[in-house]
Amino acid sequence: MSFGPQRQLVEEHWAVFSPKFHPLSAADFTAKFEKVREARNAVYHHRSLSGMSDVVTAAEELLDKLNFCLKFVHGKVADCEPTKLAFSVEAEKRHRTWVV
């Protein structure tokens, strides 16, 4: 999933979206959105990410304008227990493995 089309949609129709993001200007929206988009791309492409607190702040502000609370959603995800998966192939010497 890429965030580029969403940013473009909002920018091209800023007159429609601006009341929802008030008091942010279009430039402020783009700067915050780009910060989140760049972080998403870094994580997706397994690159290091610096300035996580700035990313969280930008994401929280944008999501709050859309009536979402990032802290609430993060808490719900963090509280989930992953489904136990059953695997049939055991790791062998030929497999790429690593030690943590």
Phi and psi restraints in degrees (range 20) as a CNS / XPLOR table:
assign (resid 1 and name C) (resid 2 and name N)
       (resid 2 and name CA) (resid 2 and name C) 1.0 -106.5 20.0 2
assign (resid 2 and name N) (resid 2 and name CA)
       (resid 2 and name C) (resid 3 and name N) 1.0 145.0 20.0 2
assign (resid 2 and name C) (resid 3 and name N)
       (resid 3 and name CA) (resid 3 and name C) 1.0 -91.9 20.0 2
assign (resid 3 and name N) (resid 3 and name CA)
       (resid 3 and name C) (resid 4 and name N) 1.0 -9.2 20.0 2
assign (resid 3 and name C) (resid 4 and name N)
       (resid 4 and name CA) (resid 4 and name C) 1.0 -55.9 20.0 2
assign (resid 4 and name N) (resid 4 and name CA)
       (resid 4 and name C) (resid 5 and name N) 1.0 -48.9 20.0 2
assign (resid 4 and name C) (resid 5 and name N)
       (resid 5 and name CA) (resid 5 and name C) 1.0 -61.4 20.0 2
assign (resid 5 and name N) (resid 5 and name CA)
       (resid 5 and name C) (resid 6 and name N) 1.0 -34.3 20.0 2
assign (resid 5 and name C) (resid 6 and name N)
       (resid 6 and name CA) (resid 6 and name C) 1.0 -65.9 20.0 2
assign (resid 6 and name N) (resid 6 and name CA)
       (resid 6 and name C) (resid 7 and name N) 1.0 -43.9 20.0 2
assign (resid 6 and name C) (resid 7 and name N)
       (resid 7 and name CA) (resid 7 and name C) 1.0 -61.1 20.0 2
assign (resid 7 and name N) (resid 7 and name CA)
       (resid 7 and name C) (resid 8 and name N) 1.0 -45.6 20.0 2
assign (resid 7 and name C) (resid 8 and name N)
       (resid 8 and name CA) (resid 8 and name C) 1.0 -60.9 20.0 2
assign (resid 8 and name N) (resid 8 and name CA)
       (resid 8 and name C) (resid 9 and name N) 1.0 -42.5 20.0 2
assign (resid 8 and name C) (resid 9 and name N)
       (resid 9 and name CA) (resid 9 and name C) 1.0 -59.6 20.0 2
assign (resid 9 and name N) (resid 9 and name CA)
       (resid 9 and name C) (resid 10 and name N) 1.0 -47.7 20.0 2
assign (resid 9 and name C) (resid 10 and name N)
       (resid 10 and name CA) (resid 10 and name C) 1.0 -65.0 20.0 2
assign (resid 10 and name N) (resid 10 and name CA)
       (resid 10 and name C) (resid 11 and name N) 1.0 -44.1 20.0 2
assign (resid 10 and name C) (resid 11 and name N)
       (resid 11 and name CA) (resid 11 and name C) 1.0 -63.1 20.0 2
assign (resid 11 and name N) (resid 11 and name CA)
       (resid 11 and name C) (resid 12 and name N) 1.0 -43.5 20.0 2
assign (resid 11 and name C) (resid 12 and name N)
       (resid 12 and name CA) (resid 12 and name C) 1.0 -69.2 20.0 2
assign (resid 12 and name N) (resid 12 and name CA)
       (resid 12 and name C) (resid 13 and name N) 1.0 -23.1 20.0 2
assign (resid 12 and name C) (resid 13 and name N)
       (resid 13 and name CA) (resid 13 and name C) 1.0 -122.1 20.0 2
assign (resid 13 and name N) (resid 13 and name CA)
       (resid 13 and name C) (resid 14 and name N) 1.0 40.0 20.0 2
assign (resid 13 and name C) (resid 14 and name N)
       (resid 14 and name CA) (resid 14 and name C) 1.0 -56.3 20.0 2
assign (resid 14 and name N) (resid 14 and name CA)
       (resid 14 and name C) (resid 15 and name N) 1.0 -34.3 20.0 2
assign (resid 14 and name C) (resid 15 and name N)
       (resid 15 and name CA) (resid 15 and name C) 1.0 -59.5 20.0 2
assign (resid 15 and name N) (resid 15 and name CA)
       (resid 15 and name C) (resid 16 and name N) 1.0 -33.7 20.0 2
assign (resid 15 and name C) (resid 16 and name N)
       (resid 16 and name CA) (resid 16 and name C) 1.0 -77.3 20.0 2
assign (resid 16 and name N) (resid 16 and name CA)
       (resid 16 and name C) (resid 17 and name N) 1.0 -41.1 20.0 2
assign (resid 16 and name C) (resid 17 and name N)
       (resid 17 and name CA) (resid 17 and name C) 1.0 -87.3 20.0 2
assign (resid 17 and name N) (resid 17 and name CA)
       (resid 17 and name C) (resid 18 and name N) 1.0 -22.2 20.0 2
assign (resid 17 and name C) (resid 18 and name N)
       (resid 18 and name CA) (resid 18 and name C) 1.0 -56.9 20.0 2
assign (resid 18 and name N) (resid 18 and name CA)
       (resid 18 and name C) (resid 19 and name N) 1.0 -37.6 20.0 2
assign (resid 18 and name C) (resid 19 and name N)
       (resid 19 and name CA) (resid 19 and name C) 1.0 -60.8 20.0 2
assign (resid 19 and name N) (resid 19 and name CA)
       (resid 19 and name C) (resid 20 and name N) 1.0 -34.0 20.0 2
assign (resid 19 and name C) (resid 20 and name N)
       (resid 20 and name CA) (resid 20 and name C) 1.0 -69.9 20.0 2
assign (resid 20 and name N) (resid 20 and name CA)
       (resid 20 and name C) (resid 21 and name N) 1.0 -33.4 20.0 2
assign (resid 20 and name C) (resid 21 and name N)
       (resid 21 and name CA) (resid 21 and name C) 1.0 -100.4 20.0 2
assign (resid 21 and name N) (resid 21 and name CA)
       (resid 21 and name C) (resid 22 and name N) 1.0 7.6 20.0 2
assign (resid 21 and name C) (resid 22 and name N)
       (resid 22 and name CA) (resid 22 and name C) 1.0 -55.1 20.0 2
assign (resid 22 and name N) (resid 22 and name CA)
       (resid 22 and name C) (resid 23 and name N) 1.0 135.1 20.0 2
assign (resid 22 and name C) (resid 23 and name N)
       (resid 23 and name CA) (resid 23 and name C) 1.0 -96.7 20.0 2
assign (resid 23 and name N) (resid 23 and name CA)
       (resid 23 and name C) (resid 24 and name N) 1.0 16.9 20.0 2
assign (resid 23 and name C) (resid 24 and name N)
       (resid 24 and name CA) (resid 24 and name C) 1.0 -66.1 20.0 2
assign (resid 24 and name N) (resid 24 and name CA)
       (resid 24 and name C) (resid 25 and name N) 1.0 140.2 20.0 2
assign (resid 24 and name C) (resid 25 and name N)
       (resid 25 and name CA) (resid 25 and name C) 1.0 -82.4 20.0 2
assign (resid 25 and name N) (resid 25 and name CA)
       (resid 25 and name C) (resid 26 and name N) 1.0 169.3 20.0 2
assign (resid 25 and name C) (resid 26 and name N)
       (resid 26 and name CA) (resid 26 and name C) 1.0 -60.2 20.0 2
assign (resid 26 and name N) (resid 26 and name CA)
       (resid 26 and name C) (resid 27 and name N) 1.0 -39.3 20.0 2
assign (resid 26 and name C) (resid 27 and name N)
       (resid 27 and name CA) (resid 27 and name C) 1.0 -65.7 20.0 2
assign (resid 27 and name N) (resid 27 and name CA)
       (resid 27 and name C) (resid 28 and name N) 1.0 -40.3 20.0 2
assign (resid 27 and name C) (resid 28 and name N)
       (resid 28 and name CA) (resid 28 and name C) 1.0 -64.6 20.0 2
assign (resid 28 and name N) (resid 28 and name CA)
       (resid 28 and name C) (resid 29 and name N) 1.0 -43.5 20.0 2
assign (resid 28 and name C) (resid 29 and name N)
       (resid 29 and name CA) (resid 29 and name C) 1.0 -58.1 20.0 2
assign (resid 29 and name N) (resid 29 and name CA)
       (resid 29 and name C) (resid 30 and name N) 1.0 -49.4 20.0 2
assign (resid 29 and name C) (resid 30 and name N)
       (resid 30 and name CA) (resid 30 and name C) 1.0 -60.7 20.0 2
assign (resid 30 and name N) (resid 30 and name CA)
       (resid 30 and name C) (resid 31 and name N) 1.0 -41.7 20.0 2
assign (resid 30 and name C) (resid 31 and name N)
       (resid 31 and name CA) (resid 31 and name C) 1.0 -63.0 20.0 2
assign (resid 31 and name N) (resid 31 and name CA)
       (resid 31 and name C) (resid 32 and name N) 1.0 -45.1 20.0 2
assign (resid 31 and name C) (resid 32 and name N)
       (resid 32 and name CA) (resid 32 and name C) 1.0 -67.7 20.0 2
assign (resid 32 and name N) (resid 32 and name CA)
       (resid 32 and name C) (resid 33 and name N) 1.0 -42.4 20.0 2
assign (resid 32 and name C) (resid 33 and name N)
       (resid 33 and name CA) (resid 33 and name C) 1.0 -64.2 20.0 2
assign (resid 33 and name N) (resid 33 and name CA)
       (resid 33 and name C) (resid 34 and name N) 1.0 -41.0 20.0 2
assign (resid 33 and name C) (resid 34 and name N)
       (resid 34 and name CA) (resid 34 and name C) 1.0 -63.2 20.0 2
assign (resid 34 and name N) (resid 34 and name CA)
       (resid 34 and name C) (resid 35 and name N) 1.0 -38.1 20.0 2
assign (resid 34 and name C) (resid 35 and name N)
       (resid 35 and name CA) (resid 35 and name C) 1.0 -60.0 20.0 2
assign (resid 35 and name N) (resid 35 and name CA)
       (resid 35 and name C) (resid 36 and name N) 1.0 -44.8 20.0 2
assign (resid 35 and name C) (resid 36 and name N)
       (resid 36 and name CA) (resid 36 and name C) 1.0 -69.1 20.0 2
assign (resid 36 and name N) (resid 36 and name CA)
       (resid 36 and name C) (resid 37 and name N) 1.0 -42.5 20.0 2
assign (resid 36 and name C) (resid 37 and name N)
       (resid 37 and name CA) (resid 37 and name C) 1.0 -62.4 20.0 2
assign (resid 37 and name N) (resid 37 and name CA)
       (resid 37 and name C) (resid 38 and name N) 1.0 -43.7 20.0 2
assign (resid 37 and name C) (resid 38 and name N)
       (resid 38 and name CA) (resid 38 and name C) 1.0 -64.1 20.0 2
assign (resid 38 and name N) (resid 38 and name CA)
       (resid 38 and name C) (resid 39 and name N) 1.0 -38.1 20.0 2
assign (resid 38 and name C) (resid 39 and name N)
       (resid 39 and name CA) (resid 39 and name C) 1.0 -66.0 20.0 2
assign (resid 39 and name N) (resid 39 and name CA)
       (resid 39 and name C) (resid 40 and name N) 1.0 -42.6 20.0 2
assign (resid 39 and name C) (resid 40 and name N)
       (resid 40 and name CA) (resid 40 and name C) 1.0 -60.0 20.0 2
assign (resid 40 and name N) (resid 40 and name CA)
       (resid 40 and name C) (resid 41 and name N) 1.0 -44.4 20.0 2
assign (resid 40 and name C) (resid 41 and name N)
       (resid 41 and name CA) (resid 41 and name C) 1.0 -64.6 20.0 2
assign (resid 41 and name N) (resid 41 and name CA)
       (resid 41 and name C) (resid 42 and name N) 1.0 -40.2 20.0 2
assign (resid 41 and name C) (resid 42 and name N)
       (resid 42 and name CA) (resid 42 and name C) 1.0 -61.0 20.0 2
assign (resid 42 and name N) (resid 42 and name CA)
       (resid 42 and name C) (resid 43 and name N) 1.0 -46.4 20.0 2
assign (resid 42 and name C) (resid 43 and name N)
       (resid 43 and name CA) (resid 43 and name C) 1.0 -66.7 20.0 2
assign (resid 43 and name N) (resid 43 and name CA)
       (resid 43 and name C) (resid 44 and name N) 1.0 -44.6 20.0 2
assign (resid 43 and name C) (resid 44 and name N)
       (resid 44 and name CA) (resid 44 and name C) 1.0 -61.2 20.0 2
assign (resid 44 and name N) (resid 44 and name CA)
       (resid 44 and name C) (resid 45 and name N) 1.0 -36.5 20.0 2
assign (resid 44 and name C) (resid 45 and name N)
       (resid 45 and name CA) (resid 45 and name C) 1.0 -97.9 20.0 2
assign (resid 45 and name N) (resid 45 and name CA)
       (resid 45 and name C) (resid 46 and name N) 1.0 17.2 20.0 2
assign (resid 45 and name C) (resid 46 and name N)
       (resid 46 and name CA) (resid 46 and name C) 1.0 59.1 20.0 2
assign (resid 46 and name N) (resid 46 and name CA)
       (resid 46 and name C) (resid 47 and name N) 1.0 38.4 20.0 2
assign (resid 46 and name C) (resid 47 and name N)
       (resid 47 and name CA) (resid 47 and name C) 1.0 -103.2 20.0 2
assign (resid 47 and name N) (resid 47 and name CA)
       (resid 47 and name C) (resid 48 and name N) 1.0 157.5 20.0 2
assign (resid 47 and name C) (resid 48 and name N)
       (resid 48 and name CA) (resid 48 and name C) 1.0 -69.6 20.0 2
assign (resid 48 and name N) (resid 48 and name CA)
       (resid 48 and name C) (resid 49 and name N) 1.0 155.7 20.0 2
assign (resid 48 and name C) (resid 49 and name N)
       (resid 49 and name CA) (resid 49 and name C) 1.0 -131.1 20.0 2
assign (resid 49 and name N) (resid 49 and name CA)
       (resid 49 and name C) (resid 50 and name N) 1.0 122.9 20.0 2
assign (resid 49 and name C) (resid 50 and name N)
       (resid 50 and name CA) (resid 50 and name C) 1.0 -108.7 20.0 2
assign (resid 50 and name N) (resid 50 and name CA)
       (resid 50 and name C) (resid 51 and name N) 1.0 160.2 20.0 2
assign (resid 50 and name C) (resid 51 and name N)
       (resid 51 and name CA) (resid 51 and name C) 1.0 72.2 20.0 2
assign (resid 51 and name N) (resid 51 and name CA)
       (resid 51 and name C) (resid 52 and name N) 1.0 37.1 20.0 2
assign (resid 51 and name C) (resid 52 and name N)
       (resid 52 and name CA) (resid 52 and name C) 1.0 -57.3 20.0 2
assign (resid 52 and name N) (resid 52 and name CA)
       (resid 52 and name C) (resid 53 and name N) 1.0 -37.5 20.0 2
assign (resid 52 and name C) (resid 53 and name N)
       (resid 53 and name CA) (resid 53 and name C) 1.0 -64.1 20.0 2
assign (resid 53 and name N) (resid 53 and name CA)
       (resid 53 and name C) (resid 54 and name N) 1.0 -35.0 20.0 2
assign (resid 53 and name C) (resid 54 and name N)
       (resid 54 and name CA) (resid 54 and name C) 1.0 -67.1 20.0 2
assign (resid 54 and name N) (resid 54 and name CA)
       (resid 54 and name C) (resid 55 and name N) 1.0 -37.9 20.0 2
assign (resid 54 and name C) (resid 55 and name N)
       (resid 55 and name CA) (resid 55 and name C) 1.0 -65.4 20.0 2
assign (resid 55 and name N) (resid 55 and name CA)
       (resid 55 and name C) (resid 56 and name N) 1.0 -46.1 20.0 2
assign (resid 55 and name C) (resid 56 and name N)
       (resid 56 and name CA) (resid 56 and name C) 1.0 -61.2 20.0 2
assign (resid 56 and name N) (resid 56 and name CA)
       (resid 56 and name C) (resid 57 and name N) 1.0 -43.6 20.0 2
assign (resid 56 and name C) (resid 57 and name N)
       (resid 57 and name CA) (resid 57 and name C) 1.0 -60.7 20.0 2
assign (resid 57 and name N) (resid 57 and name CA)
       (resid 57 and name C) (resid 58 and name N) 1.0 -45.5 20.0 2
assign (resid 57 and name C) (resid 58 and name N)
       (resid 58 and name CA) (resid 58 and name C) 1.0 -63.8 20.0 2
assign (resid 58 and name N) (resid 58 and name CA)
       (resid 58 and name C) (resid 59 and name N) 1.0 -45.3 20.0 2
assign (resid 58 and name C) (resid 59 and name N)
       (resid 59 and name CA) (resid 59 and name C) 1.0 -63.5 20.0 2
assign (resid 59 and name N) (resid 59 and name CA)
       (resid 59 and name C) (resid 60 and name N) 1.0 -43.3 20.0 2
assign (resid 59 and name C) (resid 60 and name N)
       (resid 60 and name CA) (resid 60 and name C) 1.0 -60.0 20.0 2
assign (resid 60 and name N) (resid 60 and name CA)
       (resid 60 and name C) (resid 61 and name N) 1.0 -43.9 20.0 2
assign (resid 60 and name C) (resid 61 and name N)
       (resid 61 and name CA) (resid 61 and name C) 1.0 -64.8 20.0 2
assign (resid 61 and name N) (resid 61 and name CA)
       (resid 61 and name C) (resid 62 and name N) 1.0 -44.5 20.0 2
assign (resid 61 and name C) (resid 62 and name N)
       (resid 62 and name CA) (resid 62 and name C) 1.0 -66.5 20.0 2
assign (resid 62 and name N) (resid 62 and name CA)
       (resid 62 and name C) (resid 63 and name N) 1.0 -44.5 20.0 2
assign (resid 62 and name C) (resid 63 and name N)
       (resid 63 and name CA) (resid 63 and name C) 1.0 -66.4 20.0 2
assign (resid 63 and name N) (resid 63 and name CA)
       (resid 63 and name C) (resid 64 and name N) 1.0 -36.1 20.0 2
assign (resid 63 and name C) (resid 64 and name N)
       (resid 64 and name CA) (resid 64 and name C) 1.0 -60.3 20.0 2
assign (resid 64 and name N) (resid 64 and name CA)
       (resid 64 and name C) (resid 65 and name N) 1.0 -37.9 20.0 2
assign (resid 64 and name C) (resid 65 and name N)
       (resid 65 and name CA) (resid 65 and name C) 1.0 -64.2 20.0 2
assign (resid 65 and name N) (resid 65 and name CA)
       (resid 65 and name C) (resid 66 and name N) 1.0 -24.1 20.0 2
assign (resid 65 and name C) (resid 66 and name N)
       (resid 66 and name CA) (resid 66 and name C) 1.0 -99.3 20.0 2
assign (resid 66 and name N) (resid 66 and name CA)
       (resid 66 and name C) (resid 67 and name N) 1.0 13.5 20.0 2
assign (resid 66 and name C) (resid 67 and name N)
       (resid 67 and name CA) (resid 67 and name C) 1.0 66.1 20.0 2
assign (resid 67 and name N) (resid 67 and name CA)
       (resid 67 and name C) (resid 68 and name N) 1.0 34.5 20.0 2
assign (resid 67 and name C) (resid 68 and name N)
       (resid 68 and name CA) (resid 68 and name C) 1.0 -116.6 20.0 2
assign (resid 68 and name N) (resid 68 and name CA)
       (resid 68 and name C) (resid 69 and name N) 1.0 143.0 20.0 2
assign (resid 68 and name C) (resid 69 and name N)
       (resid 69 and name CA) (resid 69 and name C) 1.0 -110.8 20.0 2
assign (resid 69 and name N) (resid 69 and name CA)
       (resid 69 and name C) (resid 70 and name N) 1.0 110.6 20.0 2
assign (resid 69 and name C) (resid 70 and name N)
       (resid 70 and name CA) (resid 70 and name C) 1.0 -60.8 20.0 2
assign (resid 70 and name N) (resid 70 and name CA)
       (resid 70 and name C) (resid 71 and name N) 1.0 -37.7 20.0 2
assign (resid 70 and name C) (resid 71 and name N)
       (resid 71 and name CA) (resid 71 and name C) 1.0 -61.7 20.0 2
assign (resid 71 and name N) (resid 71 and name CA)
       (resid 71 and name C) (resid 72 and name N) 1.0 -43.0 20.0 2
assign (resid 71 and name C) (resid 72 and name N)
       (resid 72 and name CA) (resid 72 and name C) 1.0 -62.5 20.0 2
assign (resid 72 and name N) (resid 72 and name CA)
       (resid 72 and name C) (resid 73 and name N) 1.0 -48.8 20.0 2
assign (resid 72 and name C) (resid 73 and name N)
       (resid 73 and name CA) (resid 73 and name C) 1.0 -63.7 20.0 2
assign (resid 73 and name N) (resid 73 and name CA)
       (resid 73 and name C) (resid 74 and name N) 1.0 -43.8 20.0 2
assign (resid 73 and name C) (resid 74 and name N)
       (resid 74 and name CA) (resid 74 and name C) 1.0 -59.4 20.0 2
assign (resid 74 and name N) (resid 74 and name CA)
       (resid 74 and name C) (resid 75 and name N) 1.0 -43.3 20.0 2
assign (resid 74 and name C) (resid 75 and name N)
       (resid 75 and name CA) (resid 75 and name C) 1.0 -60.9 20.0 2
assign (resid 75 and name N) (resid 75 and name CA)
       (resid 75 and name C) (resid 76 and name N) 1.0 -42.1 20.0 2
assign (resid 75 and name C) (resid 76 and name N)
       (resid 76 and name CA) (resid 76 and name C) 1.0 -64.2 20.0 2
assign (resid 76 and name N) (resid 76 and name CA)
       (resid 76 and name C) (resid 77 and name N) 1.0 -42.8 20.0 2
assign (resid 76 and name C) (resid 77 and name N)
       (resid 77 and name CA) (resid 77 and name C) 1.0 -67.0 20.0 2
assign (resid 77 and name N) (resid 77 and name CA)
       (resid 77 and name C) (resid 78 and name N) 1.0 -43.5 20.0 2
assign (resid 77 and name C) (resid 78 and name N)
       (resid 78 and name CA) (resid 78 and name C) 1.0 -64.1 20.0 2
assign (resid 78 and name N) (resid 78 and name CA)
       (resid 78 and name C) (resid 79 and name N) 1.0 -30.3 20.0 2
assign (resid 78 and name C) (resid 79 and name N)
       (resid 79 and name CA) (resid 79 and name C) 1.0 -78.4 20.0 2
assign (resid 79 and name N) (resid 79 and name CA)
       (resid 79 and name C) (resid 80 and name N) 1.0 -13.0 20.0 2
assign (resid 79 and name C) (resid 80 and name N)
       (resid 80 and name CA) (resid 80 and name C) 1.0 -73.0 20.0 2
assign (resid 80 and name N) (resid 80 and name CA)
       (resid 80 and name C) (resid 81 and name N) 1.0 145.0 20.0 2
assign (resid 80 and name C) (resid 81 and name N)
       (resid 81 and name CA) (resid 81 and name C) 1.0 -103.8 20.0 2
assign (resid 81 and name N) (resid 81 and name CA)
       (resid 81 and name C) (resid 82 and name N) 1.0 127.0 20.0 2
assign (resid 81 and name C) (resid 82 and name N)
       (resid 82 and name CA) (resid 82 and name C) 1.0 -63.9 20.0 2
assign (resid 82 and name N) (resid 82 and name CA)
       (resid 82 and name C) (resid 83 and name N) 1.0 148.1 20.0 2
assign (resid 82 and name C) (resid 83 and name N)
       (resid 83 and name CA) (resid 83 and name C) 1.0 -67.1 20.0 2
assign (resid 83 and name N) (resid 83 and name CA)
       (resid 83 and name C) (resid 84 and name N) 1.0 132.9 20.0 2
assign (resid 83 and name C) (resid 84 and name N)
       (resid 84 and name CA) (resid 84 and name C) 1.0 -71.1 20.0 2
assign (resid 84 and name N) (resid 84 and name CA)
       (resid 84 and name C) (resid 85 and name N) 1.0 128.7 20.0 2
assign (resid 84 and name C) (resid 85 and name N)
       (resid 85 and name CA) (resid 85 and name C) 1.0 -102.9 20.0 2
assign (resid 85 and name N) (resid 85 and name CA)
       (resid 85 and name C) (resid 86 and name N) 1.0 147.1 20.0 2
assign (resid 85 and name C) (resid 86 and name N)
       (resid 86 and name CA) (resid 86 and name C) 1.0 -102.6 20.0 2
assign (resid 86 and name N) (resid 86 and name CA)
       (resid 86 and name C) (resid 87 and name N) 1.0 126.9 20.0 2
assign (resid 86 and name C) (resid 87 and name N)
       (resid 87 and name CA) (resid 87 and name C) 1.0 -113.5 20.0 2
assign (resid 87 and name N) (resid 87 and name CA)
       (resid 87 and name C) (resid 88 and name N) 1.0 144.1 20.0 2
assign (resid 87 and name C) (resid 88 and name N)
       (resid 88 and name CA) (resid 88 and name C) 1.0 -107.1 20.0 2
assign (resid 88 and name N) (resid 88 and name CA)
       (resid 88 and name C) (resid 89 and name N) 1.0 -13.5 20.0 2
assign (resid 88 and name C) (resid 89 and name N)
       (resid 89 and name CA) (resid 89 and name C) 1.0 -105.1 20.0 2
assign (resid 89 and name N) (resid 89 and name CA)
       (resid 89 and name C) (resid 90 and name N) 1.0 118.8 20.0 2
assign (resid 89 and name C) (resid 90 and name N)
       (resid 90 and name CA) (resid 90 and name C) 1.0 -83.1 20.0 2
assign (resid 90 and name N) (resid 90 and name CA)
       (resid 90 and name C) (resid 91 and name N) 1.0 150.8 20.0 2
assign (resid 90 and name C) (resid 91 and name N)
       (resid 91 and name CA) (resid 91 and name C) 1.0 -66.6 20.0 2
assign (resid 91 and name N) (resid 91 and name CA)
       (resid 91 and name C) (resid 92 and name N) 1.0 129.8 20.0 2
assign (resid 91 and name C) (resid 92 and name N)
       (resid 92 and name CA) (resid 92 and name C) 1.0 -117.1 20.0 2
assign (resid 92 and name N) (resid 92 and name CA)
       (resid 92 and name C) (resid 93 and name N) 1.0 170.1 20.0 2
assign (resid 92 and name C) (resid 93 and name N)
       (resid 93 and name CA) (resid 93 and name C) 1.0 -57.5 20.0 2
assign (resid 93 and name N) (resid 93 and name CA)
       (resid 93 and name C) (resid 94 and name N) 1.0 -32.9 20.0 2
assign (resid 93 and name C) (resid 94 and name N)
       (resid 94 and name CA) (resid 94 and name C) 1.0 -73.5 20.0 2
assign (resid 94 and name N) (resid 94 and name CA)
       (resid 94 and name C) (resid 95 and name N) 1.0 -18.0 20.0 2
assign (resid 94 and name C) (resid 95 and name N)
       (resid 95 and name CA) (resid 95 and name C) 1.0 -76.0 20.0 2
assign (resid 95 and name N) (resid 95 and name CA)
       (resid 95 and name C) (resid 96 and name N) 1.0 149.2 20.0 2
assign (resid 95 and name C) (resid 96 and name N)
       (resid 96 and name CA) (resid 96 and name C) 1.0 -78.6 20.0 2
assign (resid 96 and name N) (resid 96 and name CA)
       (resid 96 and name C) (resid 97 and name N) 1.0 113.6 20.0 2
assign (resid 96 and name C) (resid 97 and name N)
       (resid 97 and name CA) (resid 97 and name C) 1.0 -129.2 20.0 2
assign (resid 97 and name N) (resid 97 and name CA)
       (resid 97 and name C) (resid 98 and name N) 1.0 171.9 20.0 2
assign (resid 97 and name C) (resid 98 and name N)
       (resid 98 and name CA) (resid 98 and name C) 1.0 -152.9 20.0 2
assign (resid 98 and name N) (resid 98 and name CA)
       (resid 98 and name C) (resid 99 and name N) 1.0 163.3 20.0 2
assign (resid 98 and name C) (resid 99 and name N)
       (resid 99 and name CA) (resid 99 and name C) 1.0 -109.4 20.0 2
assign (resid 99 and name N) (resid 99 and name CA)
       (resid 99 and name C) (resid 100 and name N) 1.0 134.7 20.0 2
